[in-house]
């Protein structure tokens, strides 16, 4: 199955509800901040697709590099995350921080997978990244 389709399906399953049933916390942001955040999230999703593709091709160092530079703690400056986090509910910002930290841990696990040939730790670490995405998208909606 195409990995893009799988990722799309997971996001839809975990975040799709009718408007009448949507109980997520509404987060109002100024339009420039909202657009910036949405752009960052689209890039995060594209990074996850690239990471899983790199893992499937046993390109562990490349997967680690994408994770760290586009999702991990090293990505905060390039994404301009510091000014956005101050506009978010405290718990939502904390989920974002946990996602970035989990991505950095994944980068280490992916490099280790290349050394020892074991992908279990890498996939477990990648799952932790995606758990934060699911938690945020399930709990909050940005307007």
Residue, then its C-alpha position, 0 to 999 in steps of 0.5 A: x500500500x502506498x505510504x502516502x495513502x496510509x498516512x492520509x488514512x491515519x490522519x483522517x481516522x484520528x481527526x475527522x469528525x463532523x462539525x457538529x461533533x467536533x469537540x476539539x479545542x478551537x485555537x484562534x490565531x492571527x492569519x499570518x501565524x495560522x498560515x505559518x503553522x499550517x505550512x509547518x504541519x504540511x512540511x511535517x507530514x511530508x517529512x514523515x513520508x520521506x522518513x518512512x520511504x528512506x527507512x523502507x530503502x534502508x537509508x537510515x542515515x538519510x531518514x535520521x537527517x530528515x527527522x532531525x532537520x525537519x522535525x527534531x529539535x534542530x528544526x525549531x529555528x528554521x520553522x520559526x516555532x518560538x514565536x508560534x508556541x507563545x500563541x498556543x495553549x500551554x498543553x498544545x505547545x507541550x505536545x509540539x515540544x514532545x513531538x520535536x524531542x521524539x523526532x530527535x530521539x528517532x534520529x538517533x534510533x535510525x542511525x543505530x538501526x544502521x549499525x545493528x540492523x534492528x529497526x524495532x527501536x527506530x519504528x518505536x521511536x517514529x511511533x512516538x513522533x506520530x503519537x504526538x501528531x495524533x494527540x495534537x490533531x485530536x485535541x485542537x483545531x486551528x482557526 
